[in-house]
Amino acid sequence: MRNDSDKQKGAKQSSTLASGTDRRQRQLQQIRTKAHKETLKQFRREVDDGEESDILPTGEGITAVTSRTKPSSIPFSFIPECVQLLQAFESPETVQQALLVLRKLLCREEDTSKDEISASGAIPLIVRCLTTDDQRIQLEASWCITNLAAGDTRHVEAVVQCGCIPPLVSLLYSSHRECCDHAAWALGNISGESAEFRNLIVENNGIGALLHVIEIENAPVQVISDAVWAVSNICRRKPRLSTEYAEPILRIAFTLLHHSDTDIVRYACWIVVYFSDAGEECLDVILNTPGVLQRVLELLSSAPEEVKAPAVRIIGNVSTGSELHAEALLQNGVLNVIPILLQERRRDIRKDTCWLVSNLVIGSIDQLRMVMASGVYVTIVQQCLLAPEMDVKKEACYCVANFLEFQEADFYEYLLQLDVLYPLCETLRIGDAKILVVALEAVLSFLEYGRALQEATGSEVNPVAQAIEGHNALELLEALQTNRDHEVYELALTILDDFFNTEPEYEHQQLEFGAPGPNDGAPFNF
């Protein structure tokens, strides 16, 4: 902690380190919300055989449907006969044929096929087929459940109410790898619907069964991938899983960070993301497990962008911990990968990287100086703060505001040398009240610093106020006096009244940074 004697004389003191921490927590909530927009459900399509797929001839019955038949050529009028065959259960062949037809229909992406099959009463019959000993029947039935569970809430509730979860969990121990795959996929879709259904899977030992699949020796990559994805869906739901599940899940996830398959690494990263925003206990596990932090940083520098997106979330979550967590990031070279991330094509990676930086500079003053010395703020000020994407611009604004929390003279000077005032003033065009408050607080802090320089040099001009006026920002500030948000209005009014209500001779001064002041002849070395 710093004391008041450490602060620049005359600088604004109303903004505190606590306010920066509060902003960081608001940002963290925003990031967590954005993270949940990852795909919660996945629809399993037919393999596209192109010209080799067959069109079902008009007038043919369900026995003419084969694995090569195009789903779009199968009429809904086949559904009642399929239901009859499932009810009769006369032979494995007829049951498998009925399930094949239903599965083909469910491979249509529109909800009409799900509605028709649900209305027919077929779902409890399909679920019953999961418990047979015939793996061909189990495979077709589990595929049907997978695509039903990829539908809307009505369809997921229907399969769950028919008791599909226990047999699906049992199928995860099947020797038939495709059955394992479909069962994992279906459970992943079901857990994506609600925390209630996620809890049912957990209560039926779904986590242990999925981890079993992941650890099967020589298991196909697709099977592992679907099982890891299902676990990530289970982990993302709130309330978070209890700590008894954290250790076995994270142990496997940490190992999978080194897997050769990109999708598996991506899903493993998301698992770590969901645990890492649950509190410092899980952050400690990440830091104390040898090689994990280093591996995540490696992924940030060399992995495909679909892996970098969750990887930067992991590092961002670690940065929200204590100063010790931020120090671990800095000592392990996080500042070396930030410049790479700020140049990424994907806006969410650039946005989250700015969020990461805003957390790093709210730690100790020595940590802030390390960030400043790295040069990452050049890109943040000159590119991110002027980015066309609103959310990138907003996070960059937080970076600037948090940078000023220590109110050290050299911090102000550093940002002024980067010409921060122009992009900061441009941020005042944003209609979001929350970010306007952050931007206005930063502008006010710079103006207070300018006043301190003015008093220290005996100048008649506040050089920061002069620069802001030179950027034509007065019109923006005046417009904000009519803003509906009271805090925005008050800040804009304070800035205008305190810093732009000056004598006539001020209006004609043409002072530039680095040029001689009006009376003392000394330069302002910003």
N, C-alpha and C positions, 0 to 999 in steps of 0.2 A: 504493500500500500504506500501511496505517496502522501505527503502532507501539504498543507496550503502553501508553505514556503517554497515548494518545488514549482509552483505554478507561475506562469508569466504574469508579471505585474500588470494590472489593468485589464486582464483578460476576463471574459465572461465566466462567472462561477456557478450559474444556476444549473448548468448541465453537469451531471455527475456520472461517475463510472457505473453507478446503479442503473441510470437511465439507458446506458449502452447495453447492459446486461438484459434489461427488460426488452429492448428492441431485439436482442439476439433470441430471446425466448419466443417472441412473436414470429420471428423469421423461422425458427425451428418448427413451429406449428404449421406454418405455410408449407415448408418442405415436406413434412410428414404427410400432409394432405395430398400434395402433388404425387408423392411416391405411390399412393394407392390407386393411381390411374393406370398402373401396369395391368396387363391382361389378367383378369380373374378367372375366366373360363376359356376353354379351347374346344373348338368343334373339330371332330375327326371326319375328314372328307374321304371319299373314295379315291383310290389311287387312279390318277389320270392316265388311262391307257390310250388316249388319243383316238386314232382311227380304228384301233383294234377293239374298242368298246362296242357292244352289240346293242342295237335297237330292238326292243321286244316287239315281235310282229303283232299286228292287230288281231284280236280274237284268240290269242294264246292265253292259257291259264297260268297259275302260279308255278306250276311244275316246269314251265319254260324259262323261268328266271334262273340265271346262273351268276357266278361271281363276276362275269364280264358284262352283265347287263347294265345299261345306263340307268341310274336312278330316275331320271326325268321321264323315261319311257314307261315306268311302272304306274298303273292307275291306282287311285285310292280305293277303288272298288274291290281290290284284292284283300283289303284288311279284314273284313268279316270272316272270310274263309281261313285266313291265318289264325284268327282268334279261335275258330272251331278246332283247328288242328292242334293248337296249344292246349286247349281244354281236354281234348280226347287223349293226347299224349300216347298215341297208338304205337309209334316206333320212333327211334332216334332220327331216322331219315326224314320223316314228315315234320317232326319238330324243328329240325335244323333248317329245312326248306322254308317253313313259316317264318322262322327268325331271320333268315337271309333276306326274305322279301321285306320284312319290317325294318331291318337294318338298312337296306337299300333306300327305302322311303325316308328314313331318318337322316340319310346322308344328304338330303336336300336341305339347304340352309334356311329356307323359309319356315316359319313356325306352323304353317298349315298342316304339315305332315305330323308334327308333334301333337297338335290339337286333335287331329283325326284319330291318331293311335291312342291318345289319352281317353278320348270319348268312347272308344270301342271297348274299353275294359281290358286291354291287352297288358297294361303295365304290371299288375300283380302276377300275371302268367309269365311275363318275361323275367321278373325277379325270381320266381320259383325255379326257373331254368338255371339260375346261377348255382343252385345247390345240387345239381345232378352230378354224376360221375363222368359224364361224356364231355371231354374237353372241347370238342367241336361246338357243342351246344353252349357251353360256358363262354366260349369265345364270342359267338354271335350275340348271346344275351348281354354280355358285358359291354360290347360295342354299342348295342341299343341303349343301354343305361347311360353310357358316356355321352351320347349325343342328346338324349333327353335331358340330362343334367346340365348340358350347355345351353339349354333354353332359358325361358324366363322363370320367375319364382313359382308359378303354377306347376310347371313341369318338374322342377326340382323337388318341390313339396310332395308331388305325387309319387316319385320314386322312393323318397325317404320314408313316407308314410307306409309304403308297401314293404318296408323292412330291408332295403337293399344294402345298408351299410355293413352289417355283420357278414353276409356272404362275400361282399367285395373285399373286406379285410382278409377273409379266409383265402380268397383267390390269390392274394399276394404271396402266399406260400406254395402256390402251384408250381409243378415242375414244367408246366407249359409257359414259356416266356411271354408269348403274346397275351395269354390270359393275365399274367402279372402286369403287363403293360397297360391293358385296358382297365384293369381294376384300379391301378394307380391313377390313370387319367380320369376315370370316373370320380374317384374320391377327391381329386384335386378340383374338379368342377363343382362338386357338392360343397366342399369347404369354402369355395369362392362365393357361395350364395349368402351365408350368414354365419355369425358367431355361434348361433344355436346349433347349426348343422356341423360346424367345425368341432364343437364340443362333443357331439355324438360320435364323431370319428375318433376323437381322443379317448373317450370313455370305452370304446370298443377296441382299444390297443392299436389304432390305426397308425400312430407314429412309430411304434416299435416294428410293426409289419413293413412299413415303408422303408425304414432304415435297414431292415433285413434285406429288402430287394436291392438297395443301393450297394450293400456290401457283398452281394453274391459274386463269387469268383467267376470271372470271364462272362459276366452278364452283358448282353448287347448294349451298346451305347444308348440306343433309343429307350430301352427299358430304364436304365439309370437316369436318363434325362427326364423322363416323365415322372419318375418317383421323386426326384429332387424338386421338380416343379411343384408337385403336389405338396411336399413338405413346406416349400416356400409359401404356398397359399395358406396352409394351416398356420404358419408362423405370423403371417401378416395381420391376422384378425385381432381386434382388441375386444376384451382385455387380453393382454399378452399371456402366453403360456407360462405356467408356474416354473420356478427355477429348477425343478426336478427334471424338466425336459431340456433345459438349456445346455447342460453339459454334453449329453450324448449327441444332440443335434449339431451343436457348434463343433464338436470334435470331428464329425464327418464333414461338415461344411468347410472347415479349415483345410482338411485333406483335399477336398474337391477343388479348392482354389488352384491347385496345380494340375488339374485334369487337362487333357489335350483337346477336349470338345468345348467349343465356345459356349454353347447353350448351357452345358452343365456348370461351367464356371460362372456364367451370368446368374443362373438360379441360386448357386451357392452364395454369390455375393449378396443377392437379395435377402437370403436367410440371415446373413450377418447384419445387414441393414436393419431388419426388423428387430433383432435382439439388441443391436447397439443403440437404439433410441429408447430402450426400456430403463436406462439408468446407469449410474457409474459402475455398478457391480459387473455388468456385462462389458463395459468399456475396459475395465481392469483385466478381464479375461482375454480380450483382444491384445492388450499390451503385454500381458504376462505369458502368452503362449508363443514360444520361440518361432520366429520367422513369419508370423501372420501379418503384422504391420508392414514388414518389408515386402511381402508378396503382394499386398494390396497396392503399395506404391509402385511396384514393378508393373502391375496391370495398368495403372494410370499412365504409364509412359509408353507402353507398347501394345496393349490389348486393343481389339476392335472397339468401336464406340459403344456398341450395345453392352459391353462389359464395363467400360469406363463409367457409364451412367450410374450403375449401382455402386461401383468402387468409390467414386467421389462422394457418394452419400455416406459410405462407411467412414471415410476420413472426416467428412463434415460432422457426423455424429460424435466422433472422438473429440473433435475440436470444441464441442459444447460442454465437455467435462471440466475438470479443474485445470489450474495452470500446469499441473504435472502432466496431464494428458496432452495439452498443447505443446509443452516442452518436448514430449516424446516424439510428436510429429515433426517438430523443427529439427530435432537431433537426428532423425532418420531421413532427412532430406526432402520433406514435403515441398519446400520452396523451389526445389529443382524441377518438379513436375507441374507446378502451377502455371508457369508461362506456356507450357504445351497445352494445358487444358483450356486456357483463356483464348486460344486460337482454334478450338474445335469447331467443326461445322454445326454440330447439334447445339441449339440454344440452351437446352436444359443442362448440359454439361457446363457451359460457360456461366449460366445463372448459379448453379450450385457451387461452382468454384469461387465465385464472388462471395457467396454465403460463407464458404469455408474461410476465406480471407478475413471477412468481417468478424468471425469468431476468434481468429488467431490474434488480431490486434486488440482484443478486449482483455487479454491476459495481463502479463506483467509489462512494465515499460521496456525491459530488456528484450522481451519477445517482440514487441512492436518495432523496436529498432532493428531487429534481425529481418523482419518483414520489409521494412523501409529500405534496408541495405540491399535486399535481393533485387529490387527494381520492378517488382510485380505491379506496383501502383502506376507505372507508366502506361501499361496496357489498360488497367482498370479505369484510369482517368481519361486517357486519350481515345479509347475504343469502347469499352463496356459502358461507360457513363453516357456515351453518345450512340449506343447501339439502337437499331431500329426496333428490336424486340423489347417490349415494355418490361417484362419480368427481369431481363438481364439488366436493363437500366436501373430498375428499382433496387436490385441487390447491390449494384455498384454504388448507388447512393448511400446504402447502409455502410458500405466499406469506408466511404469518406467520413460519414458521421461518426462511426466508431473510432476512426483514426484520430479524431480530435478530442476524444474523451480525456486524455491526459493533459491536454492544454499546454503542451510544451512549445516554446517558440520555434525550435527547429522543425517540429512537425508541421506547423503552419507554413513555414518558409518552404519546406520541401514540396508541399502540395501546390503552393502558389507558383513555384518554379515550373511545375507541370501544367500551369495555366488551368487550374481546376475550376476557376470561377465561371468561365464560359459554359462548360457542360453542366455545372451545378445549377446555374441560372436557367439553362434550357430545361432542366428537370421540373422547373416551376410550371411548365406547360401541361404536366400530367394531371389528370382529373382525380386521381386517387388521393383521398384526404390523408391517409396514413403516411404515404410517401411524401406528400407535400409538407407534412409536419416535420419529418426527418430532414428534408432538404432545407426548409426554412430555419430549423435549428442550426444546421451547418452554416448557412449564410450568416445568421446572427452571430455565431461563434467567430467566423472570419472577420466580421465587422468589428466585434469587440477587440480582436487582435489588432486590427488596423487602427483602432482608437488608441490602444496601448502604444503603438509605434508613433502615432501622431503626438501623443503626450511626451513620449521619451525624447523625441527629436525637436519638439517645439514647433512642429509644422502646423500650418493652418488647414491642412487637407488630410483627411483620412484616405490613404491610398487605396484601401480595399473598396470603400464607398465609391471612389472615383472610377475604379475599374469596373465595378458592377454597373454603374451608370453608363460607362462606355460600352457595355455589352447590351444596352437597351433593355435592361431588366426592370427598370422602374415601372414601365407599363404593365409588366407581368405582376409585380408586387401590388400595384394599385388595383388591378383586376381581382386579386385575391381578397381584397377587402369586402367583396360581395359574395365570397364563398359561403356556402351554407354551414360548413363545419366551423364551430365556434373557435376551436384551437387554431385552425388555419387563419381565420380572420384576425385573431388576437396577435399572432406572430407577425403577420404581414403589417398590421397597424403599428406594432412596436418598432419594427425595422424602419418603416417610413418616418415615423415621428422622431425616433432617436437618431437617425443617421442621414436623413435626406431633407430635414427641415433646417436649412443652412442660410447663411448670409448671401447676398447677391454676388459678392466677388467670388464665392466658391463655384458658382454656376459657370463661371467663365474660365476656371482653371483647366488646363490641359496637361495634367500630370500623368506620366507613364512610369510603370515600375522600372527601376534602375536609372530613371532620370533624376536630375537635381530637384530637391524640394523647393517650395516657393520662398523660404527664408534662410534655410541653413546650408543649402548647397550640397548636402550629403545625400548619397543615393539610397534608395530602398532596395536592398539586395534580396529580392524574393527569388 
